[in-house]
Structures are given as structure tokens and as C-alpha cells.
Amino acid sequence: MKTQATRGSLIDMLTGLKDKTRVQSFTNHGSYRGHNNQCVLVAGPEKLPVRDVLHYLMQLLGQSMDGYSGGSYVIDSATPLWLAPELNVASDEIIIGYDAQWNVATHCIW
């Protein structure tokens, strides 16, 4: 079984990389449709400098998400991460980190 990345573990993975390292970016985020208290990220079409992706992930801390089926949830370091092609689309892909080419690595849970 693969371990699902959290906001904090993804930041830890990227922290310490050289600024010129380019990693897959994210374009959007929101409440995961299957578990409203978890966060879904939408991968960007290009790789950006790691500092830009870290900045995006850091800004998520404390942000409030409206749950897909109601409620409001706050993103913290322990919030599990999912990957989806767009918001409000059910996904079975948990984020497990980055691969050797710095693309987002996922694992299908079904």
C-alpha cells in the first residue's frame, strides 16, 4: 500500500531542492469530492521552479475550503492530497509525491 502525501509531506519533499529545479506545478485546489475534509489539487501543464510550487503549497495553510457536499474545512499540514484533472471531478488518484523527473506521482486506490 502506498502512503498518501499530505500538504506537509509534499512540502518536506520539495524543501531543500535547488531553486533552479523545475517540478510539476498545480493550477487549482479545493475540497476532495469523496472526503470533504481532504484536498484535491489540479496539476498544471508545465513545470515551474520549485520555489514557486513551494510558495503555492505554503499559501494553502489555513485556507478554508467549501466541502463538495457542504461544510467548511481548513487545510493544515496533515491534510491528505488527491490529484484530479479539474475541480469537482471524482478521482481515485492519491498523491504519493514526485517521481524522478519531478512529475506528480500518484497511486490509484481502486
N, CA, C and O atoms as a printed pandas DataFrame, in Angstrom:
     atom_number atom_name residue_name chain_id  residue_number  x_coord  y_coord  z_coord
0              1         N          MET        A               1    0.846   -1.188    0.000
1              2        CA          MET        A               1    0.000    0.000    0.000
2              3         C          MET        A               1    0.888    1.247    0.000
3              4         O          MET        A               1    1.825    1.353    0.791
4              5         N          LYS        A               2    0.589    2.167   -0.874
5              6        CA          LYS        A               2    1.318    3.429   -0.973
6              7         C          LYS        A               2    0.812    4.400    0.092
7              8         O          LYS        A               2   -0.362    4.372    0.461
8              9         N          THR        A               3    1.702    5.249    0.577
9             10        CA          THR        A               3    1.331    6.242    1.578
10            11         C          THR        A               3    0.892    7.522    0.889
11            12         O          THR        A               3    1.603    8.057    0.038
12            13         N          GLN        A               4   -0.276    8.004    1.261
13            14        CA          GLN        A               4   -0.804    9.232    0.675
14            15         C          GLN        A               4   -0.053   10.439    1.220
15            16         O          GLN        A               4    0.150   10.570    2.427
16            17         N          ALA        A               5    0.352   11.310    0.316
17            18        CA          ALA        A               5    1.048   12.533    0.717
18            19         C          ALA        A               5    0.075   13.492    1.389
19            20         O          ALA        A               5   -1.116   13.520    1.083
20            21         N          THR        A               6    0.612   14.264    2.300
21            22        CA          THR        A               6   -0.134   15.361    2.912
22            23         C          THR        A               6    0.498   16.665    2.428
23            24         O          THR        A               6    1.558   16.666    1.801
24            25         N          ARG        A               7   -0.160   17.744    2.727
25            26        CA          ARG        A               7    0.413   19.041    2.362
26            27         C          ARG        A               7    1.810   19.167    2.965
27            28         O          ARG        A               7    2.740   19.601    2.286
28            29         N          GLY        A               8    1.962   18.795    4.218
29            30        CA          GLY        A               8    3.248   18.906    4.895
30            31         C          GLY        A               8    4.316   17.996    4.315
31            32         O          GLY        A               8    5.463   18.414    4.160
32            33         N          SER        A               9    3.956   16.744    3.988
33            34        CA          SER        A               9    4.969   15.820    3.459
34            35         C          SER        A               9    5.419   16.226    2.059
35            36         O          SER        A               9    6.576   16.014    1.694
36            37         N          LEU        A              10    4.512   16.810    1.270
37            38        CA          LEU        A              10    4.898   17.279   -0.061
38            39         C          LEU        A              10    5.854   18.471    0.049
39            40         O          LEU        A              10    6.818   18.575   -0.710
40            41         N          ILE        A              11    5.581   19.355    0.988
41            42        CA          ILE        A              11    6.485   20.483    1.224
42            43         C          ILE        A              11    7.845   19.967    1.675
43            44         O          ILE        A              11    8.875   20.442    1.196
44            45         N          ASP        A              12    7.861   19.000    2.590
45            46        CA          ASP        A              12    9.128   18.428    3.064
46            47         C          ASP        A              12    9.929   17.832    1.914
47            48         O          ASP        A              12   11.152   17.967    1.863
48            49         N          MET        A              13    9.227   17.169    0.985
49            50        CA          MET        A              13    9.899   16.539   -0.148
50            51         C          MET        A              13   10.590   17.578   -1.036
51            52         O          MET        A              13   11.670   17.325   -1.571
52            53         N          LEU        A              14    9.967   18.737   -1.188
53            54        CA          LEU        A              14   10.489   19.760   -2.094
54            55         C          LEU        A              14   11.479   20.714   -1.422
55            56         O          LEU        A              14   12.315   21.322   -2.091
56            57         N          THR        A              15   11.380   20.840   -0.108
57            58        CA          THR        A              15   12.266   21.739    0.622
58            59         C          THR        A              15   13.704   21.234    0.510
59            60         O          THR        A              15   13.971   20.045    0.681
60            61         N          GLY        A              16   14.591   22.122    0.232
61            62        CA          GLY        A              16   15.996   21.754    0.124
62            63         C          GLY        A              16   16.460   21.519   -1.303
63            64         O          GLY        A              16   17.661   21.416   -1.553
64            65         N          LEU        A              17   15.516   21.431   -2.254
65            66        CA          LEU        A              17   15.928   21.309   -3.654
66            67         C          LEU        A              17   16.510   22.645   -4.116
67            68         O          LEU        A              17   16.150   23.701   -3.597
68            69         N          LYS        A              18   17.386   22.587   -5.067
69            70        CA          LYS        A              18   17.961   23.816   -5.619
70            71         C          LYS        A              18   16.868   24.624   -6.295
71            72         O          LYS        A              18   15.966   24.066   -6.919
72            73         N          ASP        A              19   16.955   25.953   -6.167
73            74        CA          ASP        A              19   15.925   26.843   -6.725
74            75         C          ASP        A              19   15.688   26.630   -8.211
75            76         O          ASP        A              19   14.575   26.841   -8.693
76            77         N          LYS        A              20   16.714   26.216   -8.947
77            78        CA          LYS        A              20   16.534   26.054  -10.393
78            79         C          LYS        A              20   15.830   24.745  -10.762
79            80         O          LYS        A              20   15.468   24.546  -11.922
80            81         N          THR        A              21   15.634   23.853   -9.792
81            82        CA          THR        A              21   14.910   22.608  -10.070
82            83         C          THR        A              21   13.479   22.945  -10.469
83            84         O          THR        A              21   12.803   23.727   -9.801
84            85         N          ARG        A              22   13.032   22.349  -11.557
85            86        CA          ARG        A              22   11.674   22.592  -12.033
86            87         C          ARG        A              22   10.832   21.354  -11.740
87            88         O          ARG        A              22   11.224   20.232  -12.059
88            89         N          VAL        A              23    9.662   21.577  -11.124
89            90        CA          VAL        A              23    8.773   20.481  -10.738
90            91         C          VAL        A              23    7.368   20.764  -11.256
91            92         O          VAL        A              23    7.003   21.911  -11.516
92            93         N          GLN        A              24    6.589   19.697  -11.401
93            94        CA          GLN        A              24    5.219   19.882  -11.878
94            95         C          GLN        A              24    4.458   20.776  -10.910
95            96         O          GLN        A              24    4.538   20.619   -9.691
96            97         N          SER        A              25    3.732   21.699  -11.474
97            98        CA          SER        A              25    3.013   22.699  -10.687
98            99         C          SER        A              25    1.548   22.308  -10.506
99           100         O          SER        A              25    1.089   21.285  -11.014
100          101         N          PHE        A              26    0.835   23.148   -9.772
101          102        CA          PHE        A              26   -0.600   22.973   -9.564
102          103         C          PHE        A              26   -1.303   24.255   -9.971
103          104         O          PHE        A              26   -0.777   25.350   -9.769
104          105         N          THR        A              27   -2.497   24.122  -10.545
105          106        CA          THR        A              27   -3.227   25.295  -11.002
106          107         C          THR        A              27   -4.434   25.631  -10.137
107          108         O          THR        A              27   -4.955   26.744  -10.196
108          109         N          ASN        A              28   -4.880   24.664   -9.330
109          110        CA          ASN        A              28   -6.085   24.901   -8.546
110          111         C          ASN        A              28   -6.149   23.883   -7.416
111          112         O          ASN        A              28   -5.426   22.887   -7.415
112          113         N          HIS        A              29   -7.015   24.148   -6.469
113          114        CA          HIS        A              29   -7.223   23.225   -5.356
114          115         C          HIS        A              29   -8.634   23.418   -4.806
115          116         O          HIS        A              29   -9.284   24.432   -5.057
116          117         N          GLY        A              30   -9.083   22.437   -4.063
117          118        CA          GLY        A              30  -10.395   22.521   -3.441
118          119         C          GLY        A              30  -10.648   21.303   -2.579
119          120         O          GLY        A              30   -9.754   20.492   -2.339
120          121         N          SER        A              31  -11.859   21.192   -2.128
121          122        CA          SER        A              31  -12.258   20.061   -1.301
122          123         C          SER        A              31  -12.398   18.818   -2.179
123          124         O          SER        A              31  -13.012   18.868   -3.244
124          125         N          TYR        A              32  -11.821   17.699   -1.720
125          126        CA          TYR        A              32  -11.935   16.452   -2.469
126          127         C          TYR        A              32  -13.373   15.965   -2.407
127          128         O          TYR        A              32  -13.989   15.972   -1.342
128          129         N          ARG        A              33  -13.901   15.548   -3.530
129          130        CA          ARG        A              33  -15.302   15.168   -3.632
130          131         C          ARG        A              33  -15.662   13.957   -2.768
131          132         O          ARG        A              33  -16.795   13.857   -2.299
132          133         N          GLY        A              34  -14.724   13.041   -2.552
133          134        CA          GLY        A              34  -15.019   11.840   -1.779
134          135         C          GLY        A              34  -14.916   12.023   -0.277
135          136         O          GLY        A              34  -15.653   11.387    0.476
136          137         N          HIS        A              35  -14.011   12.883    0.167
137          138        CA          HIS        A              35  -13.807   13.186    1.584
138          139         C          HIS        A              35  -13.642   14.696    1.689
139          140         O          HIS        A              35  -12.569   15.231    1.411
140          141         N          ASN        A              36  -14.697   15.372    2.085
141          142        CA          ASN        A              36  -14.706   16.837    2.049
142          143         C          ASN        A              36  -13.584   17.495    2.830
143          144         O          ASN        A              36  -13.197   18.620    2.514
144          145         N          ASN        A              37  -13.050   16.820    3.849
145          146        CA          ASN        A              37  -12.001   17.418    4.670
146          147         C          ASN        A              37  -10.606   17.191    4.090
147          148         O          ASN        A              37   -9.610   17.554    4.717
148          149         N          GLN        A              38  -10.525   16.597    2.900
149          150        CA          GLN        A              38   -9.254   16.378    2.224
150          151         C          GLN        A              38   -9.167   17.298    1.010
151          152         O          GLN        A              38  -10.178   17.833    0.554
152          153         N          CYS        A              39   -7.963   17.477    0.494
153          154        CA          CYS        A              39   -7.728   18.479   -0.551
154          155         C          CYS        A              39   -7.389   17.811   -1.881
155          156         O          CYS        A              39   -6.577   16.888   -1.941
156          157         N          VAL        A              40   -8.021   18.292   -2.931
157          158        CA          VAL        A              40   -7.679   17.854   -4.280
158          159         C          VAL        A              40   -6.885   18.962   -4.956
159          160         O          VAL        A              40   -7.228   20.140   -4.856
160          161         N          LEU        A              41   -5.820   18.567   -5.645
161          162        CA          LEU        A              41   -5.002   19.500   -6.415
162          163         C          LEU        A              41   -5.148   19.183   -7.894
163          164         O          LEU        A              41   -5.270   18.020   -8.278
164          165         N          VAL        A              42   -5.135   20.205   -8.709
165          166        CA          VAL        A              42   -5.177   20.058  -10.160
166          167         C          VAL        A              42   -3.779   20.361  -10.679
167          168         O          VAL        A              42   -3.255   21.455  -10.470
168          169         N          ALA        A              43   -3.183   19.391  -11.353
169          170        CA          ALA        A              43   -1.817   19.558  -11.849
170          171         C          ALA        A              43   -1.773   20.566  -12.987
171          172         O          ALA        A              43   -2.667   20.626  -13.831
172          173         N          GLY        A              44   -0.706   21.355  -12.985
173          174        CA          GLY        A              44   -0.505   22.327  -14.049
174          175         C          GLY        A              44    0.107   21.679  -15.276
175          176         O          GLY        A              44    0.644   20.574  -15.194
176          177         N          PRO        A              45    0.031   22.355  -16.412
177          178        CA          PRO        A              45    0.541   21.802  -17.662
178          179         C          PRO        A              45    2.060   21.880  -17.800
179          180         O          PRO        A              45    2.638   21.287  -18.710
180          181         N          GLU        A              46    2.695   22.609  -16.898
181          182        CA          GLU        A              46    4.141   22.788  -17.038
182          183         C          GLU        A              46    4.844   22.668  -15.694
183          184         O          GLU        A              46    4.226   22.702  -14.630
184          185         N          LYS        A              47    6.143   22.527  -15.786
185          186        CA          LYS        A              47    6.969   22.521  -14.582
186          187         C          LYS        A              47    7.416   23.945  -14.302
187          188         O          LYS        A              47    7.735   24.707  -15.215
188          189         N          LEU        A              48    7.431   24.285  -13.025
189          190        CA          LEU        A              48    7.857   25.615  -12.584
190          191         C          LEU        A              48    9.017   25.462  -11.606
191          192         O          LEU        A              48    9.252   24.370  -11.090
192          193         N          PRO        A              49    9.740   26.545  -11.348
193          194        CA          PRO        A              49   10.787   26.464  -10.334
194          195         C          PRO        A              49   10.199   25.995   -8.999
195          196         O          PRO        A              49    9.090   26.377   -8.625
196          197         N          VAL        A              50   10.948   25.178   -8.306
197          198        CA          VAL        A              50   10.456   24.581   -7.059
198          199         C          VAL        A              50    9.998   25.655   -6.078
199          200         O          VAL        A              50    9.037   25.433   -5.341
200          201         N          ARG        A              51   10.650   26.799   -6.048
201          202        CA          ARG        A              51   10.247   27.853   -5.105
202          203         C          ARG        A              51    8.811   28.311   -5.366
203          204         O          ARG        A              51    8.095   28.649   -4.424
204          205         N          ASP        A              52    8.379   28.327   -6.639
205          206        CA          ASP        A              52    7.009   28.736   -6.962
206          207         C          ASP        A              52    5.993   27.704   -6.487
207          208         O          ASP        A              52    4.930   28.062   -5.979
208          209         N          VAL        A              53    6.317   26.428   -6.650
209          210        CA          VAL        A              53    5.411   25.367   -6.205
210          211         C          VAL        A              53    5.357   25.339   -4.680
211          212         O          VAL        A              53    4.283   25.162   -4.104
212          213         N          LEU        A              54    6.494   25.509   -4.027
213          214        CA          LEU        A              54    6.514   25.581   -2.565
214          215         C          LEU        A              54    5.675   26.755   -2.070
215          216         O          LEU        A              54    4.931   26.624   -1.099
216          217         N          HIS        A              55    5.794   27.888   -2.731
217          218        CA          HIS        A              55    5.011   29.063   -2.354
218          219         C          HIS        A              55    3.509   28.752   -2.449
219          220         O          HIS        A              55    2.741   29.105   -1.554
220          221         N          TYR        A              56    3.102   28.099   -3.524
221          222        CA          TYR        A              56    1.698   27.729   -3.699
222          223         C          TYR        A              56    1.241   26.819   -2.555
223          224         O          TYR        A              56    0.194   27.051   -1.951
224          225         N          LEU        A              57    2.028   25.786   -2.265
225          226        CA          LEU        A              57    1.661   24.841   -1.198
226          227         C          LEU        A              57    1.662   25.517    0.170
227          228         O          LEU        A              57    0.810   25.207    1.004
228          229         N          MET        A              58    2.590   26.425    0.416
229          230        CA          MET        A              58    2.652   27.126    1.703
230          231         C          MET        A              58    1.427   28.017    1.894
231          232         O          MET        A              58    0.910   28.143    3.005
232          233         N          GLN        A              59    0.967   28.632    0.807
233          234        CA          GLN        A              59   -0.193   29.524    0.904
234          235         C          GLN        A              59   -1.486   28.774    1.220
235          236         O          GLN        A              59   -2.468   29.386    1.638
236          237         N          LEU        A              60   -1.494   27.457    1.024
237          238        CA          LEU        A              60   -2.698   26.681    1.333
238          239         C          LEU        A              60   -2.947   26.581    2.837
239          240         O          LEU        A              60   -4.089   26.398    3.260
240          241         N          LEU        A              61   -1.899   26.698    3.645
241          242        CA          LEU        A              61   -2.025   26.542    5.091
242          243         C          LEU        A              61   -3.047   27.517    5.651
243          244         O          LEU        A              61   -2.932   28.731    5.480
244          245         N          GLY        A              62   -4.034   26.971    6.315
245          246        CA          GLY        A              62   -5.054   27.793    6.956
246          247         C          GLY        A              62   -6.179   28.234    6.042
247          248         O          GLY        A              62   -7.134   28.866    6.493
248          249         N          GLN        A              63   -6.077   27.906    4.752
249          250        CA          GLN        A              63   -7.153   28.288    3.836
250          251         C          GLN        A              63   -8.391   27.437    4.102
251          252         O          GLN        A              63   -8.293   26.262    4.453
252          253         N          SER        A              64   -9.518   28.038    3.933
253          254        CA          SER        A              64  -10.790   27.349    4.108
254          255         C          SER        A              64  -11.286   26.839    2.760
255          256         O          SER        A              64  -11.215   27.539    1.750
256          257         N          MET        A              65  -11.790   25.604    2.764
257          258        CA          MET        A              65  -12.383   25.024    1.555
258          259         C          MET        A              65  -13.848   24.753    1.834
259          260         O          MET        A              65  -14.199   24.293    2.920
260          261         N          ASP        A              66  -14.697   25.030    0.876
261          262        CA          ASP        A              66  -16.094   24.627    0.988
262          263         C          ASP        A              66  -16.199   23.180    0.548
263          264         O          ASP        A              66  -15.758   22.824   -0.544
264          265         N          GLY        A              67  -16.783   22.348    1.395
265          266        CA          GLY        A              67  -16.936   20.940    1.076
266          267         C          GLY        A              67  -17.830   20.735   -0.131
267          268         O          GLY        A              67  -18.783   21.487   -0.336
268          269         N          TYR        A              68  -17.530   19.724   -0.932
269          270        CA          TYR        A              68  -18.321   19.439   -2.124
270          271         C          TYR        A              68  -19.792   19.258   -1.762
271          272         O          TYR        A              68  -20.674   19.721   -2.485
272          273         N          SER        A              69  -20.056   18.583   -0.642
273          274        CA          SER        A              69  -21.441   18.346   -0.231
274          275         C          SER        A              69  -21.815   19.168    0.994
275          276         O          SER        A              69  -22.758   18.829    1.710
276          277         N          GLY        A              70  -21.077   20.249    1.236
277          278        CA          GLY        A              70  -21.393   21.146    2.335
278          279         C          GLY        A              70  -20.306   21.187    3.384
279          280         O          GLY        A              70  -19.416   20.337    3.409
280          281         N          GLY        A              71  -20.382   22.164    4.234
281          282        CA          GLY        A              71  -19.405   22.318    5.301
282          283         C          GLY        A              71  -18.209   23.141    4.853
283          284         O          GLY        A              71  -18.029   23.428    3.670
284          285         N          SER        A              72  -17.406   23.506    5.826
285          286        CA          SER        A              72  -16.202   24.278    5.561
286          287         C          SER        A              72  -15.048   23.589    6.274
287          288         O          SER        A              72  -15.184   23.170    7.424
288          289         N          TYR        A              73  -13.915   23.471    5.592
289          290        CA          TYR        A              73  -12.766   22.737    6.107
290          291         C          TYR        A              73  -11.506   23.574    5.925
291          292         O          TYR        A              73  -11.362   24.292    4.935
292          293         N          VAL        A              74  -10.597   23.474    6.887
293          294        CA          VAL        A              74   -9.354   24.236    6.853
294          295         C          VAL        A              74   -8.198   23.308    6.495
295          296         O          VAL        A              74   -8.081   22.210    7.040
296          297         N          ILE        A              75   -7.345   23.756    5.575
297          298        CA          ILE        A              75   -6.187   22.975    5.145
298          299         C          ILE        A              75   -5.057   23.185    6.157
299          300         O          ILE        A              75   -4.701   24.316    6.487
300          301         N          ASP        A              76   -4.498   22.060    6.644
301          302        CA          ASP        A              76   -3.336   22.142    7.528
302          303         C          ASP        A              76   -2.239   21.218    6.994
303          304         O          ASP        A              76   -2.380   20.653    5.910
304          305         N          SER        A              77   -1.177   21.065    7.730
305          306        CA          SER        A              77   -0.045   20.256    7.268
306          307         C          SER        A              77   -0.402   18.785    7.097
307          308         O          SER        A              77    0.220   18.088    6.295
308          309         N          ALA        A              78   -1.396   18.308    7.840
309          310        CA          ALA        A              78   -1.769   16.893    7.794
310          311         C          ALA        A              78   -2.889   16.591    6.788
311          312         O          ALA        A              78   -3.351   15.453    6.707
312          313         N          THR        A              79   -3.324   17.589    6.029
313          314        CA          THR        A              79   -4.412   17.381    5.071
314          315         C          THR        A              79   -3.956   16.471    3.932
315          316         O          THR        A              79   -3.001   16.798    3.227
316          317         N          PRO        A              80   -4.636   15.315    3.743
317          318        CA          PRO        A              80   -4.292   14.407    2.644
318          319         C          PRO        A              80   -4.566   15.044    1.284
319          320         O          PRO        A              80   -5.479   15.857    1.134
320          321         N          LEU        A              81   -3.748   14.654    0.285
321          322        CA          LEU        A              81   -3.840   15.244   -1.053
322          323         C          LEU        A              81   -4.240   14.223   -2.110
323          324         O          LEU        A              81   -3.771   13.085   -2.106
324          325         N          TRP        A              82   -5.106   14.649   -3.004
325          326        CA          TRP        A              82   -5.570   13.874   -4.154
326          327         C          TRP        A              82   -5.224   14.654   -5.415
327          328         O          TRP        A              82   -4.990   15.861   -5.350
328          329         N          LEU        A              83   -5.190   13.984   -6.555
329          330        CA          LEU        A              83   -4.961   14.645   -7.834
330          331         C          LEU        A              83   -6.169   14.395   -8.732
331          332         O          LEU        A              83   -6.650   13.266   -8.834
332          333         N          ALA        A              84   -6.651   15.442   -9.376
333          334        CA          ALA        A              84   -7.779   15.327  -10.297
334          335         C          ALA        A              84   -7.517   16.214  -11.512
335          336         O          ALA        A              84   -6.760   17.181  -11.424
336          337         N          PRO        A              85   -8.142   15.888  -12.649
337          338        CA          PRO        A              85   -7.938   16.699  -13.849
338          339         C          PRO        A              85   -8.575   18.082  -13.753
339          340         O          PRO        A              85   -8.174   19.005  -14.462
340          341         N          GLU        A              86   -9.562   18.221  -12.882
341          342        CA          GLU        A              86  -10.216   19.505  -12.632
342          343         C          GLU        A              86  -10.991   19.398  -11.329
343          344         O          GLU        A              86  -11.202   18.298  -10.818
344          345         N          LEU        A              87  -11.415   20.527  -10.793
345          346        CA          LEU        A              87  -12.185   20.511   -9.551
346          347         C          LEU        A              87  -13.557   19.892   -9.776
347          348         O          LEU        A              87  -14.073   19.884  -10.894
348          349         N          ASN        A              88  -14.137   19.377   -8.705
349          350        CA          ASN        A              88  -15.473   18.780   -8.702
350          351         C          ASN        A              88  -15.577   17.542   -9.579
351          352         O          ASN        A              88  -16.661   17.193  -10.048
352          353         N          VAL        A              89  -14.447   16.881   -9.799
353          354        CA          VAL        A              89  -14.423   15.618  -10.531
354          355         C          VAL        A              89  -13.908   14.560   -9.562
355          356         O          VAL        A              89  -12.851   14.731   -8.954
356          357         N          ALA        A              90  -14.647   13.475   -9.418
357          358        CA          ALA        A              90  -14.204   12.398   -8.533
358          359         C          ALA        A              90  -12.900   11.807   -9.070
359          360         O          ALA        A              90  -12.746   11.614  -10.276
360          361         N          SER        A              91  -11.983   11.526   -8.178
361          362        CA          SER        A              91  -10.692   10.982   -8.560
362          363         C          SER        A              91  -10.363    9.803   -7.663
363          364         O          SER        A              91  -10.735    9.776   -6.490
364          365         N          ASP        A              92   -9.664    8.832   -8.225
365          366        CA          ASP        A              92   -9.204    7.705   -7.416
366          367         C          ASP        A              92   -7.687    7.716   -7.303
367          368         O          ASP        A              92   -7.078    6.693   -6.989
368          369         N          GLU        A              93   -7.066    8.883   -7.562
369          370        CA          GLU        A              93   -5.616    9.027   -7.562
370          371         C          GLU        A              93   -5.148    9.798   -6.330
371          372         O          GLU        A              93   -5.390   10.999   -6.213
372          373         N          ILE        A              94   -4.474    9.097   -5.408
373          374        CA          ILE        A              94   -3.863    9.793   -4.286
374          375         C          ILE        A              94   -2.483   10.277   -4.726
375          376         O          ILE        A              94   -1.798    9.611   -5.501
376          377         N          ILE        A              95   -2.091   11.429   -4.228
377          378        CA          ILE        A              95   -0.735   11.920   -4.490
378          379         C          ILE        A              95    0.194   11.214   -3.504
379          380         O          ILE        A              95   -0.060   11.190   -2.300
380          381         N          ILE        A              96    1.272   10.639   -4.036
381          382        CA          ILE        A              96    2.250    9.982   -3.165
382          383         C          ILE        A              96    3.581   10.726   -3.156
383          384         O          ILE        A              96    4.486   10.356   -2.408
384          385         N          GLY        A              97    3.714   11.752   -3.963
385          386        CA          GLY        A              97    4.938   12.547   -4.008
386          387         C          GLY        A              97    5.275   12.966   -5.416
387          388         O          GLY        A              97    4.397   13.305   -6.210
388          389         N          TYR        A              98    6.573   12.939   -5.720
389          390        CA          TYR        A              98    7.067   13.265   -7.055
390          391         C          TYR        A              98    7.931   12.106   -7.537
391          392         O          TYR        A              98    8.546   11.405   -6.734
392          393         N          ASP        A              99    7.975   11.909   -8.853
393          394        CA          ASP        A              99    8.836   10.865   -9.403
394          395         C          ASP        A              99   10.223   11.443   -9.708
395          396         O          ASP        A              99   10.493   12.605   -9.405
396          397         N          ALA        A             100   11.082   10.643  -10.295
397          398        CA          ALA        A             100   12.472   11.049  -10.561
398          399         C          ALA        A             100   12.573   12.209  -11.545
399          400         O          ALA        A             100   13.576   12.923  -11.549
400          401         N          GLN        A             101   11.545   12.413  -12.385
401          402        CA          GLN        A             101   11.542   13.523  -13.348
402          403         C          GLN        A             101   10.790   14.735  -12.796
403          404         O          GLN        A             101   10.547   15.697  -13.524
404          405         N          TRP        A             102   10.427   14.694  -11.527
405          406        CA          TRP        A             102    9.709   15.752  -10.824
406          407         C          TRP        A             102    8.312   16.006  -11.365
407          408         O          TRP        A             102    7.822   17.135  -11.353
408          409         N          ASN        A             103    7.671   14.926  -11.845
409          410        CA          ASN        A             103    6.248   14.953  -12.146
410          411         C          ASN        A             103    5.513   14.450  -10.909
411          412         O          ASN        A             103    6.067   13.670  -10.134
412          413         N          VAL        A             104    4.271   14.888  -10.717
413          414        CA          VAL        A             104    3.497   14.415   -9.571
414          415         C          VAL        A             104    3.299   12.903   -9.715
415          416         O          VAL        A             104    2.864   12.421  -10.761
416          417         N          ALA        A             105    3.618   12.176   -8.666
417          418        CA          ALA        A             105    3.440   10.717   -8.646
418          419         C          ALA        A             105    2.136   10.396   -7.910
419          420         O          ALA        A             105    1.859   10.944   -6.843
420          421         N          THR        A             106    1.355    9.512   -8.491
421          422        CA          THR        A             106    0.073    9.139   -7.901
422          423         C          THR        A             106   -0.053    7.620   -7.804
423          424         O          THR        A             106    0.732    6.860   -8.371
424          425         N          HIS        A             107   -1.067    7.225   -7.066
425          426        CA          HIS        A             107   -1.388    5.794   -6.947
426          427         C          HIS        A             107   -2.902    5.673   -6.987
427          428         O          HIS        A             107   -3.610    6.379   -6.268
428          429         N          CYS        A             108   -3.396    4.769   -7.837
429          430        CA          CYS        A             108   -4.839    4.525   -7.937
430          431         C          CYS        A             108   -5.268    3.657   -6.753
431          432         O          CYS        A             108   -4.696    2.591   -6.524
432          433         N          ILE        A             109   -6.262    4.108   -6.010
433          434        CA          ILE        A             109   -6.684    3.375   -4.819
434          435         C          ILE        A             109   -7.695    2.267   -5.109
435          436         O          ILE        A             109   -8.002    1.480   -4.213
436          437         N          TRP        A             110   -8.208    2.183   -6.306
437          438        CA          TRP        A             110   -9.192    1.144   -6.621
438          439         C          TRP        A             110   -8.575    0.004   -7.327
439          440         O          TRP        A             110   -9.264   -0.958   -7.667
